[in-house]
Amino acid sequence: MNVTSLSTHRFSVAPMMDWTDRHDRVFLRLLSRRARLYTEMITTGALLHGDAARFLAFDAEEHPVAAQLGGSDPQALADCARMVEVRGYDEVNLNVGCPSSRVQAGRFGACLMKEPELVARCVAAMRGAVDIPVTVKTRIGVDDDDSIEALHRFVALLVDAGCDAVIVHARKAWLSGLSPKQNRDIPPLRHDVVYDLKAAFPDLDIILNGGLESLDGAAAALEKVDGAMMGRTAYKDPWVLAGVDERFFGDPAPVANRAGVVEKYLPYIEAQLAEGVPLIAMTRHILGLFNGVPGARAWRRYLSENSTGQKAVGQNAAGVSAGAEVVRDALALMQDPAHANAA
């Protein structure tokens, strides 16, 4: 195993479908240099039969960054893990936690917890194909099969297969009757189950996911496990990540204020616009940057209303591309006390 900074598992941002795309990851990296970032789940079919270059594209600034795969065929996962490694990712992660019916139909995600031996074969195949860390993201159980014994047996099989770290969403998954959104809220959080798992497997890196809504919560988790993974809070209130490097890695914060993050993101936005990427593909990820600050509503409203349509993709009256100006104008609103305080 190449142990390339498994230590950066100390704090990570969860893979989230439709959220943690490459534009979001570049933005989040401006807030923390050290937090480990994850792609959205990418299916083996998409890589083997689709535009793999597009699905695996990422910016060099994103490191440390991991690619999450969805699949259940050991050979296909091994082939895709090689593609991930060749593209330069720092880790390949297998999704054994997503509860959506669409994912179940493809025989991957949380339903695989019912086939632990198959998951172990998948991990072994991936481990044999690459030198980068191979990890698994899972739940504490599925449906009525949620005993502590079953979870420990499952993790023991992963360890024997060569898994380098296990990320555990501390809720079980209900495969029928609950939507993916409900599966993030309704099954009760059981951090204690994850802490007991670490005690049972002291030599395995265990990362806790689920219900971590502050850096204080992450710090408390780190007293009992090896890593803390934050999900929706990191997306909806991204400024929380600005404190990660100093608190968990002893490094200075990369930015002094929220406006500085926007200024650093603007060159990326301009480069992507030049490549034909629509402005909204970038601005949708920064709507929550000023949450809790006077004027946050004005910021969100201005970006939402002006990131599509002629102003975002066309030209202004002078014939000059106006795309990035939308973000600059929104930032000016935040820096104008009259507008900010009225929002």
N, C-alpha and C positions, 0 to 999 in steps of 0.2 A: 504493500500500500504506500502511495505517496501521501504523507501526512500533511500536505500543503494546508497549513493553517486550519486544522480542525478546531484550533483554539478560537477561531472566529465564530464558531457555533455558540460562543458565550452569549452573543445576542444576535438574533436574526429576524428578518421580516418574512412572514409566511407567504408561500405561493398562493395567489388568489386569482381565480379565473376572471377574465375581463378587467382586471385591475393591474396586476404586476407585469405589464408588458414592458418592452424595452425602453419606451419613453418614460414610463413611471420610474423604472429602475435608475435611469440616469439622473432624474430629479432627486430621488431618495439618496443617491450617493453623494449629492451635494450637502446633505444634512449630516451624514455620517460616513466617514471613510472606512470604518471598521465593521459595521454590521454586515452580516452575510445576507445576500439577496438571492431570491429564487425566481425562476421563470414561472409563468402560468404552466399548468400541466400540458404537456405535449404528448399526443398519442403516438405509439409506434407506427401506426398506419399512416399518420400525417408525415412522418419522417421518411418512411420507406417508400411511400407511393405518392407523396406530395412534394411541395417546394421546401425541401429541408433547409436550404440556405436561408430562406425567409424566416422559417420557424425558429432557427437557431441563431439568428443575427443578434449580436449585442455589441455594445460599445466597450472599448478597452477600459474606460473609466469605471465600469461596473464591478470589477474585481474587488473582493471575492464574490463570485456569483456561481450559483448552482442551477443545473437544468433538472426539472422534474419530469419524469416520464410516466405515462399511463399505458399499461399493457399487461398481458398475462402469458405470453409465449416466451419461454426462456431464450430461444435463439434470436427472436426479433428484438428482445430487450438487450441482448448482448451486442447485436449489430448497431442498435441505436446508441448504446452506451459508448461504443467506439466513435460514432459520429460526434457525440457530445465532447468526448475527450479531444478529438482532432480539432474541433472548433475552438478549443482553448478554455472550456469551463473548468472550474475548480472542484466540482463535485457532480455526481449524478445521483438523483434521488428517485425512488420508486414510490408512487402514490398508492397507498393501501388504506386511504381514509375517506375519499370522496363518496358521498352517499347518493348521488343523483341517479335517477332511473336511466338516464341516457348512458351514464358511465357503467351502470350495472349491465345494460344490454350488451356492452362491449366486453364484458367479463373482466373488468378491472375496477380499481378503487376499493371501497370498503368491503364489497362482497367477497374480495379475496381473503379476508380474515377467516372465512369459512373453509378455505383451502390452504392451510398453513404450509403443507408440504410443497405445494406448487409455488408459493411465494418463496420458499427457501430455494427451490430449484432456479427460480428467476434470479434471485440475489447471487447464487453461486455462479450462474452463467455470466452475469454482469461483472462480478468480481474477477472472473477468469479472463475477461476481455479488456479490462482497463487497469491503469495504475492509479487513477484518481480515486478519492474516497467514494464508496458506494453506500448510500444510506436509504432508510425507509421511513416514510411518514405514515403513521397509522392512527387508529383510535384505540380506546381501552377495551372495546368489545363491539359486537354487532348483534342487533336484535336481542334475543334472550340468551345468546351465547356470550355472556359477559362476566364469567367467573374469573377470579384472580388466577386460578390454576390454568385456565385456558390462555390467558394473556401471557403468563410466564412461560408456558410451553411454546407459544408462538415466538416469543422473543428468543428463547433458547435455540430454536431452529434457525432463526436469523443469524445469531452469533456463530453457530456451527457452519453456516453458509458463507461466512466472511463479512457480514455487515459491519460497517465501521461506526455507525451511530444510528440511533432510533429516535425519531421525533414523534412525540405522542400527544395527540390532541386529547385532552383529558375529559372527553365525553364519549359515550358509546354512540354508535350510529344505528338509527332505525331505517331499514331499507324499504319499508312500505308504511304509508300513512303519514309520513312527515316529508316536507319539502327540504331541499338542501339548506334553505334559509332557516327553517325550523330546527334542523339538525344542528345548527350553530347555537341555538338558544334553549331549546326545550329539554333535551337530555341533561340531567344535572352534571355540573362540573365535579370531577373527582381528582383534584390535585393529589390527594393522599395516595391514590392508586399509583400515580406516576412516581411519587416519592418512594413508595414501597418497592416499585420496580427497580429503581436505582439501588436501593439497599440490597436487592437480590442479585443484581448484576453490577457490582462495584467497578469492574474493569471496562464496562461498556459506556460510551458517551450517550447520555440520555438528555434529550432536550424537551422541555415542557412547552406545550402550545395550548391555547384556550383560556380565555378569561383574563389575560394579562392586559390591563388597560392603563398602566402607568409604569414609569421606571422604578418606582418604589416596589410595585408588585413583582417586577422582573428581578429586582435585587433580592427580594424575599425568596423567590423561587431558586435563585442561584446559591442559596445557602444549603440546598438539598439536592440539586441536580447540576448537570454540567452546562446547560444552556437554557436560555429563555427565548422563545419565539413569539413575537407580537404580530397580530394580524390586522383586524379592521381598524383598530386605533391608530396604527402607523399610517394607514391610508387616509382615514378621515380627518386626522389631526396630526399631520406629518411633522409639525414643529417639535413634537415630543422626541423625535430622533436626534435633534440637535444636541441633546445632553448625553447621548450614548457613549461617544468616544471618550470623553473625560471620565464618566462615572464607571464604565466597565472595562476600559482599556488603558486608562491613564494618559490619554492623548488629549491635546487641546481641541476644543470644538472647531470644526472647519469654517464656520460662519458666525459672525457676531450678531446678526439680526435677520429677520425674515426678508427684508428688502434685498439684502445681500444675496440671498438664495435666488431670488428672481433675477437679479443682475447676472449671476453666474449661469443661470439656465437660458438666458436670452440667446447667447451664441449658438447653443444647440438647437433652439427653436428656429433660428434663422437658417441654419444649415439644413434642417429637415424640411423647412418650407421650400428651400431651393431644390430639394429632391422630389418635390411634389406631394409631401405629406401634409394633409390638412391640419390647420392650426388646432382644431378641437382635439386632435389626437394627443397633443401635448397639454393644452390648457385644462382638459378635464381632470388631469391628475393633480393640479395645483389649486383647485377650488378651496380646499380646506386649510391652506397654509396659514391664513390669518384668523383661524377660528379663535374666538375668545378675545379678539382685539377690536376696539372701536373701528367701524368701517368694514368689518368682515362681510357684512351683507352686501354692501356696495361692490366690493371686490368680486364676490361670487356672481352677483347679478350682471355686472359689466362684462365679465368674461363669458358668461353663459349666453348673453344676448348678442355678443359681437364676435364669437369664435367661429360662427358659421355664416354663410352668405357672402355677398359681394365684398364687404369690408375685410373679411378674413382671407379670401382667396383671390380677390381681384386687385384693382388698383384704385388709389384715391384720385381726387380731381386733378392732381398734378401729374398723374401717371406713374406714381411711385408705389411700389408694393407696400401694402398697409398691414400685412399680417402680424409682424412682430410689434407694430405700433399698438395693437389692441392690448397687449400685455403691458407695454410701457404706460399707456393711458390708464389702465386699471391700477397700476402701481402708483401713478401720480395721484389718483383718488385717495389712496391710503396715506399718502404723504401730505395731503392737504387737510389740515384739521377741520376746516369748515365742512368739507364733504364727509370726512370720516366720522365726525361726531354726530352728523345728521343721519347717518345710515341706520 
